[in-house]
């Protein structure tokens, strides 16, 4: 039976150090996946994350159908610089090994996507499956956020910065735009860490949304000094509620070596 595995950012970078896993991927004994946030969030340089995400903008388009009727459409524009060589190389290596990206939750403002014109990045699936997977991922992501982790931390920071800068209901801003208020090194570091947590939360949400067997990581919240979706309590909740099976690279390699 083919095992399906989601590799998080930390595990993805170290797959080549485990010959058993590398061979199993190439031979098709396991099917590997990674979250699209590895490209859309993790791929932004840590010291640039606040500035890059704050450049998200809203464009309003209007068109008159009759003299009494106007159609309005709203477009969310995301800015992304090119991936640096490290992430570009890691994504290429992953795709060359046969891994494919999982789509994340569908959101109005920050439903991040990666352009995939030649269908070489994302999982190829019928549209009805894609919709169902993204809806499930959205449900899980919302549940994660209710626990104060995942995207919730970034969201709270952005809204707090907006409030401190005088943003009001009459003069609103996107929460992402609030991140532009991160000016000091300490503030930028805080935002960068929160964005990594957002990536972790969406990665697990996509993993559950797509019904993948194992979630492989080398970082189960060991080095976190605050709330994390990867800490023991939240991992326990994810396993109990959604049946998530967490595994390290060494455990996966041992499992494959034993013929499991």
Backbone bond lengths (Angstrom), bond angles and torsions (degrees), N, CA, C in turn:
res aa  C-N    CA-C-N  psi(-1)  N-CA   C-N-CA  omega(-1)  CA-C   N-CA-C  phi
1 X - - - 1.455 - - 1.528 110.07 -
2 X 1.311 116.55 134.20 1.458 121.86 179.49 1.529 109.59 -76.22
3 X 1.325 116.39 129.88 1.458 122.28 178.20 1.523 108.71 -94.07
4 X 1.324 117.32 135.37 1.459 120.68 175.55 1.527 109.15 -102.22
5 X 1.333 115.26 136.77 1.466 120.92 -174.40 1.525 110.45 -136.10
6 X 1.329 115.88 131.30 1.462 121.22 169.70 1.520 107.86 -96.39
7 X 1.326 116.66 125.82 1.465 121.90 176.84 1.524 109.02 -102.93
8 X 1.338 116.89 126.56 1.458 118.12 177.06 1.527 109.27 -80.46
9 X 1.329 116.74 -179.63 1.464 120.74 -173.35 1.525 112.20 -59.08
10 X 1.334 117.05 -41.34 1.462 120.34 -178.62 1.520 111.85 -66.94
11 X 1.318 116.24 -43.14 1.465 120.25 -179.81 1.524 111.32 -70.19
12 X 1.317 116.26 -38.39 1.462 121.06 -177.74 1.522 111.31 -57.94
13 X 1.322 116.52 -37.73 1.460 121.11 -176.93 1.524 112.93 -73.45
14 X 1.354 117.21 -12.37 1.468 119.87 -173.60 1.526 113.92 -118.52
15 X 1.337 117.12 5.47 1.467 120.09 -176.80 1.520 111.69 -55.70
16 X 1.331 116.69 -42.02 1.470 120.43 -174.95 1.525 112.63 -64.37
17 X 1.340 117.35 -14.96 1.468 120.76 178.10 1.527 112.26 -81.79
18 X 1.324 116.46 -3.99 1.469 121.43 -178.85 1.529 109.01 -121.28
19 X 1.343 117.29 94.20 1.471 121.40 -176.76 1.527 113.43 -55.24
20 X 1.341 117.20 -35.79 1.468 119.77 -178.76 1.533 110.92 -62.38
21 X 1.328 115.76 -41.77 1.465 120.19 -179.49 1.518 110.52 -72.15
22 X 1.324 116.14 -44.10 1.466 120.99 179.82 1.527 110.45 -57.65
23 X 1.341 116.07 -46.28 1.472 120.54 -179.85 1.522 111.50 -65.18
24 X 1.332 116.42 -41.95 1.469 120.32 -179.02 1.525 111.37 -62.71
25 X 1.323 116.54 -36.64 1.467 120.52 176.93 1.523 110.83 -66.89
26 X 1.321 116.23 -46.06 1.466 120.35 -177.92 1.526 111.59 -66.27
27 X 1.342 116.07 -33.34 1.467 120.86 -178.27 1.525 112.80 -86.24
28 X 1.322 117.15 -8.36 1.462 120.25 178.76 1.512 114.54 82.81
29 X 1.347 117.38 13.12 1.467 119.51 177.53 1.526 111.43 -74.91
30 X 1.317 115.92 -25.72 1.456 120.53 170.31 1.527 108.33 -130.59
31 X 1.313 115.24 147.92 1.463 121.35 175.17 1.520 107.43 -108.44
32 X 1.322 115.49 124.54 1.450 119.92 -174.85 1.520 113.96 -104.60
33 X 1.316 114.72 148.28 1.463 121.58 179.97 1.527 109.47 -140.57
34 X 1.319 115.33 159.91 1.455 120.97 172.63 1.523 108.20 -144.96
35 X 1.320 115.92 157.83 1.463 120.13 -178.57 1.519 110.62 -75.25
36 X 1.337 116.30 142.77 1.458 119.31 176.86 1.529 111.97 -62.91
37 X 1.339 117.67 -15.95 1.463 120.06 178.20 1.526 111.92 -67.17
38 X 1.343 117.46 -17.26 1.465 119.77 174.91 1.522 109.34 -60.15
39 X 1.330 116.08 -33.63 1.462 122.24 178.64 1.530 110.93 -88.58
40 X 1.336 117.26 -47.16 1.470 120.81 -170.24 1.523 114.39 -82.62
41 X 1.346 118.24 -22.73 1.466 120.90 -179.87 1.527 112.27 -121.15
42 X 1.333 116.84 -57.48 1.459 120.55 -178.56 1.527 111.30 -61.13
43 X 1.326 116.08 -29.90 1.465 120.57 -177.08 1.513 114.56 -72.72
44 X 1.328 117.79 -8.44 1.464 120.87 175.20 1.530 108.06 -83.70
45 X 1.316 117.48 130.86 1.458 120.84 178.59 1.531 110.03 -53.07
46 X 1.332 116.55 137.37 1.463 120.80 -173.43 1.533 112.56 -54.62
47 X 1.329 117.10 -43.54 1.463 119.21 -177.20 1.525 113.01 -77.71
48 X 1.348 117.10 -2.44 1.463 120.94 179.94 1.533 112.37 -112.09
49 X 1.317 117.67 -3.27 1.466 120.43 -172.42 1.526 112.62 -62.05
50 X 1.320 117.38 -43.94 1.467 119.77 -179.94 1.521 110.63 -60.82
51 X 1.330 116.28 -48.10 1.467 120.88 -177.32 1.521 111.81 -65.25
52 X 1.333 116.97 -44.16 1.467 121.07 -177.08 1.528 111.07 -64.53
53 X 1.321 117.24 -49.13 1.464 120.26 -178.01 1.525 111.89 -68.09
54 X 1.328 116.45 -30.02 1.466 120.14 179.35 1.524 112.15 -68.76
55 X 1.324 117.36 -14.19 1.465 120.49 179.48 1.528 112.24 -83.79
56 X 1.319 116.79 3.87 1.468 120.23 172.71 1.529 108.37 -61.67
57 X 1.319 116.14 133.72 1.469 119.73 -174.92 1.523 110.93 -134.55
58 X 1.325 114.81 158.09 1.463 122.06 176.51 1.525 108.72 -108.59
59 X 1.326 115.70 128.52 1.465 120.84 175.73 1.524 108.29 -115.73
60 X 1.324 116.61 128.20 1.466 122.06 179.47 1.523 108.95 -108.00
61 X 1.318 116.45 126.15 1.461 122.17 179.74 1.524 108.91 -113.90
62 X 1.318 116.26 137.68 1.467 120.60 178.15 1.522 110.26 -125.96
63 X 1.327 114.47 147.53 1.464 120.56 179.56 1.522 108.23 -146.97
64 X 1.326 115.97 127.39 1.464 120.69 -179.33 1.521 110.47 -84.39
65 X 1.329 115.68 124.60 1.472 120.25 174.84 1.522 110.36 -89.50
66 X 1.322 115.64 -42.49 1.467 122.44 174.35 1.523 106.50 -137.99
67 X 1.314 116.78 178.94 1.464 118.55 -179.26 1.531 112.37 -68.95
68 X 1.339 116.06 -16.68 1.467 120.11 -179.60 1.532 113.43 -109.75
69 X 1.331 116.74 -0.89 1.466 119.93 -174.84 1.526 110.61 -129.05
70 X 1.324 115.25 130.57 1.461 121.19 177.92 1.522 108.71 -127.84
71 X 1.323 116.39 129.70 1.462 121.59 175.18 1.528 108.85 -93.08
72 X 1.319 116.08 130.93 1.460 121.53 177.13 1.521 109.63 -114.69
73 X 1.310 116.68 138.49 1.464 121.09 173.97 1.522 108.28 -132.06
74 X 1.316 115.04 144.06 1.465 120.88 -178.37 1.523 109.21 -115.21
75 X 1.316 115.65 132.42 1.466 121.49 -179.89 1.527 109.11 -121.94
76 X 1.321 116.46 131.81 1.460 121.50 175.04 1.522 107.71 -97.69
77 X 1.315 116.14 122.35 1.462 120.62 -178.06 1.522 109.90 -108.72
78 X 1.326 115.28 121.59 1.466 121.11 178.90 1.523 109.75 -103.12
79 X 1.314 114.96 138.84 1.467 120.23 175.56 1.523 108.87 -102.73
80 X 1.323 116.58 132.20 1.453 120.63 174.88 1.525 109.73 -139.55
81 X 1.332 117.72 122.39 1.461 119.82 173.28 1.525 108.74 -72.59
82 X 1.327 118.25 162.89 1.468 119.83 177.25 1.532 110.66 -60.03
83 X 1.317 116.35 148.77 1.463 119.88 175.35 1.518 109.64 -62.55
84 X 1.334 116.57 144.92 1.455 117.75 175.34 1.529 109.15 -74.37
85 X 1.324 116.24 171.67 1.469 121.16 -173.51 1.527 112.13 -59.09
86 X 1.353 116.46 -36.40 1.465 120.53 -178.28 1.524 110.80 -61.29
87 X 1.326 116.71 -51.66 1.465 120.01 -176.99 1.524 111.62 -73.86
88 X 1.327 116.48 -36.95 1.454 119.38 177.97 1.519 110.06 -60.24
89 X 1.350 116.01 -43.63 1.455 120.42 179.01 1.515 112.28 -65.93
90 X 1.338 116.57 -39.45 1.465 120.63 -179.68 1.523 111.40 -65.93
91 X 1.339 116.85 -41.47 1.464 120.59 178.31 1.522 110.21 -64.41
92 X 1.335 116.51 -44.22 1.470 120.00 179.60 1.524 111.00 -61.58
93 X 1.339 116.50 -43.38 1.467 120.32 179.25 1.525 110.81 -61.52
94 X 1.331 116.33 -43.54 1.468 120.65 179.66 1.524 111.08 -61.73
95 X 1.324 116.53 -46.26 1.468 120.31 -179.74 1.522 110.89 -65.73
96 X 1.331 117.19 -37.43 1.468 120.82 178.57 1.524 111.51 -64.95
97 X 1.336 117.11 -28.37 1.465 121.15 177.68 1.527 111.93 -81.77
98 X 1.325 116.09 -1.98 1.462 119.97 177.96 1.511 114.91 97.00
99 X 1.347 117.67 1.56 1.462 119.89 177.45 1.527 109.70 -71.76
100 X 1.317 115.49 152.80 1.454 120.41 175.89 1.533 109.42 -133.50
101 X 1.321 115.74 154.28 1.462 121.36 -177.30 1.523 111.68 -83.55
102 X 1.325 115.09 142.17 1.462 122.16 174.69 1.523 109.16 -92.84
103 X 1.310 116.95 134.89 1.463 120.62 176.63 1.531 109.84 -71.30
104 X 1.323 115.40 151.05 1.450 120.56 -178.60 1.514 112.80 -98.89
105 X 1.330 116.63 -174.47 1.464 121.22 178.73 1.527 111.27 -58.94
106 X 1.324 116.11 144.68 1.471 120.90 177.01 1.523 108.25 -87.58
107 X 1.317 116.46 113.74 1.456 121.54 -179.55 1.522 109.62 -126.35
108 X 1.317 116.40 153.62 1.459 121.30 -177.34 1.526 111.61 -67.42
109 X 1.335 116.97 -51.90 1.461 120.80 -172.70 1.519 112.38 -93.43
110 X 1.316 117.07 -43.09 1.461 119.31 -174.32 1.524 112.42 -124.07
111 X 1.330 115.85 36.34 1.461 119.87 173.05 1.513 109.01 -80.45
112 X 1.310 115.60 77.46 1.458 121.88 -170.50 1.527 111.94 -65.69
113 X 1.310 115.76 138.21 1.461 121.09 177.10 1.520 108.95 -135.40
114 X 1.316 115.32 163.63 1.461 122.21 177.22 1.520 107.78 -117.86
115 X 1.314 116.73 132.44 1.465 119.95 179.84 1.525 109.33 -64.72
116 X 1.316 115.53 129.28 1.473 121.17 -175.48 1.527 108.98 -137.22
117 X 1.317 115.79 67.01 1.465 120.83 -172.74 1.523 113.24 -67.06
118 X 1.332 117.45 -30.06 1.470 119.37 -178.73 1.529 113.25 -103.92
119 X 1.339 116.90 13.16 1.471 123.28 176.64 1.533 112.73 54.73
120 X 1.316 115.56 43.58 1.464 120.36 179.36 1.524 112.59 -110.65
121 X 1.337 117.74 -2.47 1.463 121.42 -174.79 1.528 112.07 -106.56
122 X 1.314 116.58 -57.10 1.463 121.08 -176.70 1.529 112.83 -83.09
123 X 1.334 114.28 162.64 1.461 121.31 168.69 1.526 108.14 -57.63
124 X 1.318 116.43 133.06 1.463 120.35 176.26 1.525 107.77 -88.51
125 X 1.325 116.04 122.89 1.460 120.56 -174.80 1.526 109.81 -154.37
126 X 1.329 117.34 156.03 1.464 120.42 175.82 1.525 110.31 -60.95
127 X 1.311 116.99 151.14 1.459 121.87 -175.95 1.527 112.20 -58.42
128 X 1.349 116.96 -36.93 1.466 118.70 -179.07 1.529 111.41 -67.77
129 X 1.335 116.83 -32.93 1.460 120.20 176.61 1.532 110.34 -69.69
130 X 1.329 115.73 -42.62 1.454 120.27 179.68 1.524 110.91 -59.40
131 X 1.324 116.57 -44.64 1.468 120.90 179.78 1.526 110.47 -61.50
132 X 1.333 116.41 -45.91 1.468 120.64 -179.51 1.525 111.24 -63.15
133 X 1.338 117.03 -42.56 1.461 120.86 -179.69 1.526 111.12 -64.32
134 X 1.331 117.01 -42.91 1.462 120.25 -178.81 1.532 111.35 -69.99
135 X 1.324 116.49 -34.99 1.469 119.39 177.30 1.524 110.64 -64.80
136 X 1.328 116.49 -43.60 1.463 120.09 178.41 1.525 110.43 -64.51
137 X 1.331 116.41 -42.70 1.465 120.24 177.79 1.524 110.46 -60.14
138 X 1.325 116.46 -38.55 1.460 120.48 178.28 1.514 112.50 -64.45
139 X 1.328 116.69 -40.70 1.464 121.01 177.79 1.530 110.77 -61.83
140 X 1.328 115.66 -44.14 1.466 120.04 -178.71 1.527 110.46 -68.40
141 X 1.331 116.87 -42.68 1.467 120.57 179.31 1.525 110.69 -59.42
142 X 1.333 116.80 -40.22 1.467 120.90 178.64 1.528 110.70 -64.46
143 X 1.332 116.70 -39.94 1.466 120.59 178.56 1.528 110.70 -65.94
144 X 1.324 116.31 -38.56 1.469 121.22 177.04 1.525 110.22 -62.70
145 X 1.329 115.93 -43.45 1.464 120.56 -179.00 1.529 111.56 -65.05
146 X 1.328 117.34 -32.68 1.466 120.32 178.19 1.525 111.29 -64.18
147 X 1.320 116.53 -21.00 1.462 120.89 177.39 1.534 111.38 -88.49
148 X 1.339 115.96 4.26 1.459 120.76 176.05 1.505 114.94 81.42
149 X 1.329 116.94 16.38 1.463 120.61 -179.28 1.532 109.52 -127.70
150 X 1.341 116.98 -171.87 1.454 119.51 -175.43 1.525 110.10 66.16
151 X 1.319 117.21 -139.01 1.465 122.33 -177.91 1.523 112.54 -63.42
152 X 1.334 118.14 -22.01 1.470 121.89 -174.94 1.523 112.85 -54.60
153 X 1.325 117.46 -36.30 1.465 120.48 -177.28 1.526 110.72 -67.54
154 X 1.332 117.27 -46.13 1.470 121.03 177.19 1.518 110.84 -62.64
155 X 1.328 115.52 -42.66 1.467 121.15 -179.67 1.528 110.95 -59.20
156 X 1.317 116.40 -44.74 1.466 120.83 -179.91 1.528 111.56 -65.32
157 X 1.329 116.55 -40.10 1.468 120.12 179.13 1.523 110.53 -63.96
158 X 1.337 116.47 -47.48 1.459 120.24 -179.58 1.513 112.49 -60.75
159 X 1.328 116.53 -44.10 1.467 120.35 179.37 1.532 111.62 -66.82
160 X 1.326 115.92 -37.55 1.471 119.85 179.04 1.522 110.52 -65.04
161 X 1.331 116.74 -45.18 1.465 120.06 178.51 1.523 110.99 -62.65
162 X 1.324 116.79 -38.99 1.464 119.72 177.01 1.529 110.99 -61.35
163 X 1.323 115.54 -44.07 1.468 120.37 -179.41 1.526 110.98 -62.80
164 X 1.332 116.48 -42.81 1.463 120.74 -178.87 1.522 112.25 -67.76
165 X 1.333 116.29 -26.42 1.468 119.86 -179.00 1.524 112.60 -89.55
166 X 1.342 117.17 4.46 1.452 120.64 174.70 1.510 115.94 92.42
167 X 1.324 117.72 14.58 1.465 120.61 178.03 1.527 109.19 -68.99
168 X 1.330 116.31 134.85 1.463 121.48 -179.14 1.522 110.19 -127.66
169 X 1.326 115.99 174.53 1.465 121.13 177.88 1.527 110.41 -61.44
170 X 1.335 115.79 -34.58 1.465 120.06 179.99 1.528 111.95 -72.97
171 X 1.324 115.77 -27.65 1.468 120.97 179.61 1.527 108.47 -129.02
172 X 1.323 116.14 72.48 1.468 120.04 -173.55 1.528 113.12 -77.43
173 X 1.309 114.64 160.28 1.458 122.70 172.00 1.524 108.35 -138.56
174 X 1.313 116.17 153.85 1.460 120.49 173.39 1.523 108.93 -65.19
175 X 1.331 116.39 148.74 1.464 118.16 179.04 1.522 110.81 -61.81
176 X 1.326 116.42 -32.35 1.463 119.69 178.10 1.526 111.28 -62.43
177 X 1.325 116.66 -35.54 1.461 120.24 -179.83 1.524 111.66 -67.61
178 X 1.322 116.27 -25.07 1.460 119.82 177.18 1.515 112.70 -63.87
179 X 1.331 116.98 -24.12 1.459 120.44 -179.41 1.522 112.02 -64.50
180 X 1.339 117.11 -17.38 1.465 120.75 178.33 1.527 111.48 -63.63
181 X 1.333 116.78 -17.93 1.465 120.98 -179.91 1.529 112.20 -78.22
182 X 1.323 117.04 -3.56 1.470 120.34 176.33 1.528 108.14 -78.72
183 X 1.320 116.46 96.38 1.465 121.14 -173.26 1.522 113.73 -103.94
184 X 1.321 117.26 -35.65 1.460 119.82 -177.96 1.524 110.42 -83.34
185 X 1.323 115.70 162.73 1.467 120.05 178.22 1.526 110.69 -60.10
186 X 1.332 116.45 -38.90 1.468 120.34 -179.68 1.523 110.98 -64.93
187 X 1.338 116.68 -41.07 1.463 120.46 179.13 1.528 111.12 -66.67
188 X 1.326 116.38 -42.09 1.464 120.31 179.48 1.531 110.82 -65.07
189 X 1.322 115.96 -37.23 1.464 120.22 177.39 1.523 110.49 -65.11
190 X 1.329 116.09 -40.43 1.466 121.13 178.84 1.524 110.67 -62.83
191 X 1.335 116.56 -43.53 1.460 120.68 178.85 1.523 110.53 -65.67
192 X 1.326 116.87 -44.21 1.467 120.49 -179.37 1.524 111.11 -58.56
193 X 1.327 116.24 -41.56 1.468 121.03 178.55 1.522 110.70 -66.05
194 X 1.336 116.09 -39.92 1.466 120.50 179.20 1.524 111.15 -65.63
195 X 1.327 117.24 -37.07 1.464 121.12 178.69 1.528 110.04 -66.94
196 X 1.332 117.00 -38.73 1.467 120.28 176.18 1.527 110.44 -62.41
197 X 1.331 116.59 -38.24 1.465 121.09 177.13 1.528 110.70 -66.80
198 X 1.322 117.18 -39.60 1.467 121.94 174.64 1.526 109.49 -57.79
199 X 1.321 115.68 -45.57 1.462 120.37 179.21 1.524 111.33 -60.71
200 X 1.331 116.73 -43.07 1.468 120.45 178.65 1.529 111.25 -61.61
201 X 1.333 115.81 -44.87 1.463 119.65 -179.15 1.513 112.51 -62.04
202 X 1.331 116.30 -45.69 1.465 119.88 179.80 1.520 111.53 -69.31
203 X 1.329 116.54 -32.00 1.465 120.38 178.10 1.527 110.61 -62.75
204 X 1.322 116.60 -45.72 1.465 120.54 178.63 1.525 110.64 -68.05
205 X 1.337 116.68 -38.67 1.469 120.14 178.46 1.527 110.88 -61.21
206 X 1.331 116.96 -42.58 1.467 120.53 178.07 1.524 110.99 -66.51
207 X 1.324 115.94 -40.34 1.469 121.44 177.31 1.528 110.50 -55.22
208 X 1.319 116.25 -46.60 1.466 120.92 179.37 1.520 110.47 -70.69
209 X 1.322 116.58 -41.51 1.460 120.75 -179.53 1.511 113.11 -58.18
210 X 1.325 116.15 -34.59 1.467 120.97 -178.86 1.529 112.93 -93.77
211 X 1.317 117.31 -4.42 1.460 120.29 177.34 1.517 114.18 67.60
212 X 1.339 117.20 39.70 1.463 121.79 179.93 1.534 109.63 -77.29
213 X 1.339 116.51 147.64 1.470 121.25 -173.44 1.529 113.76 -68.79
214 X 1.338 116.97 -53.25 1.458 121.64 -171.64 1.525 110.93 -124.57
215 X 1.341 116.19 144.36 1.464 120.95 174.63 1.522 107.20 -111.99
216 X 1.329 116.08 112.47 1.464 121.53 -174.21 1.524 110.70 -101.25
217 X 1.326 115.95 127.28 1.461 121.24 -178.55 1.519 110.05 -148.41
218 X 1.318 115.44 153.88 1.461 121.65 172.94 1.524 110.85 -108.14
219 X 1.319 116.81 6.14 1.462 120.52 -176.49 1.520 109.87 -139.43
220 X 1.302 116.65 90.79 1.456 120.93 179.85 1.527 110.91 -96.44
221 X 1.337 115.59 53.54 1.461 120.32 175.80 1.518 114.02 69.66
222 X 1.346 117.16 18.85 1.463 119.61 -176.36 1.525 112.31 -66.65
223 X 1.332 115.91 -34.65 1.455 119.58 -173.85 1.525 113.27 -102.42
224 X 1.317 117.19 14.36 1.461 119.73 -178.20 1.521 110.22 -86.03
225 X 1.332 115.33 138.65 1.463 120.21 177.71 1.521 110.69 -104.83
226 X 1.319 117.09 7.74 1.455 121.90 179.82 1.512 110.12 -146.53
227 X 1.328 117.61 -165.83 1.465 121.71 -179.31 1.527 111.69 -59.40
228 X 1.313 116.66 141.05 1.462 121.38 179.10 1.520 110.21 -152.62
229 X 1.319 116.09 138.35 1.458 120.71 176.38 1.524 110.71 -64.91
230 X 1.343 116.28 -18.08 1.457 120.77 -177.39 1.524 113.57 -97.23
231 X 1.324 118.47 5.36 1.460 117.93 179.02 1.534 109.98 -75.55
232 X 1.328 118.20 164.80 1.470 120.35 -174.28 1.525 114.86 -55.51
233 X 1.329 117.50 -41.63 1.469 119.82 -178.64 1.525 111.55 -62.91
234 X 1.324 116.48 -45.98 1.461 119.35 -178.45 1.525 112.07 -72.36
235 X 1.329 117.46 -33.26 1.471 119.02 174.87 1.528 110.19 -64.32
236 X 1.330 115.81 -39.57 1.461 119.29 177.50 1.516 111.70 -62.16
237 X 1.332 116.19 -42.76 1.473 121.21 177.74 1.521 110.98 -63.03
238 X 1.327 117.53 -43.31 1.466 121.39 179.77 1.529 111.35 -63.59
239 X 1.315 116.26 -39.52 1.467 119.85 179.14 1.523 111.21 -68.84
240 X 1.326 116.03 -42.88 1.465 120.33 -178.20 1.527 111.84 -70.82
241 X 1.326 116.86 -40.05 1.467 121.33 -174.57 1.518 112.71 -83.52
242 X 1.331 116.53 -40.68 1.468 120.37 -172.92 1.528 113.94 -118.56
243 X 1.325 116.69 -1.29 1.460 119.42 178.49 1.513 114.70 74.25
244 X 1.336 117.61 23.64 1.464 120.46 -179.54 1.526 109.83 -68.09
245 X 1.325 115.58 130.93 1.465 121.62 176.80 1.525 107.54 -107.91
246 X 1.325 116.59 113.24 1.464 121.71 -179.71 1.524 109.77 -91.70
247 X 1.335 115.21 144.35 1.452 119.89 -177.90 1.524 109.21 -152.92
248 X 1.327 117.45 146.29 1.464 121.02 175.44 1.524 109.05 -91.90
249 X 1.329 116.56 168.96 1.464 120.45 178.47 1.527 111.27 -61.88
250 X 1.327 117.22 -42.03 1.464 119.70 -179.41 1.527 111.05 -65.73
251 X 1.325 117.31 -37.65 1.468 120.68 177.43 1.520 111.07 -67.14
252 X 1.333 116.59 -38.90 1.462 120.22 177.79 1.520 110.70 -66.56
253 X 1.327 116.78 -41.97 1.463 120.69 178.79 1.526 110.75 -61.96
254 X 1.326 116.84 -41.64 1.468 121.48 178.53 1.524 110.86 -64.72
255 X 1.312 116.10 -40.51 1.465 121.80 179.09 1.532 110.13 -60.97
256 X 1.326 116.04 -42.68 1.466 120.66 179.95 1.526 111.17 -69.60
257 X 1.331 116.33 -39.12 1.464 120.52 179.56 1.522 111.40 -64.23
258 X 1.333 116.21 -31.30 1.467 121.14 178.80 1.519 112.33 -82.24
259 X 1.328 116.21 -0.84 1.460 120.57 178.31 1.505 114.33 77.56
260 X 1.330 116.86 19.74 1.472 119.95 -179.26 1.519 111.03 -81.80
